[in-house]
Amino acid sequence: MFKATHNEAEYEALIAEIELCYTAGIDSIKVYSNSQLVVSQLNGKHEIKDDKMAAYVCRVREATSRLKNFSIAQIPPV
């Protein structure tokens, strides 16, 4: 077990999801997330100021580079 912020947990779950899909032979993924920061960072609409978040973005980019299509969108708040 490790301590993680909400956004770190979002990134960890996203990376695991991408890797699971790739392993299952899925090559196109559309992700919906409730994390505005994660979605904005991955869509290039939010500056990445923290080294830890930059490392997560890099890991997601590496994981998605094996896919034909990847997109992420924010789920509107309820």
Buried (B, 14 or more C-beta within 10 A) or exposed (E): EEEEEEBBEBBBBBBEEBEEBBEEEEEEBEBEBEBBBBBBBBEEEBEBEEEEBEEBBEBBEEBBEEBEEBEBEBEEEE
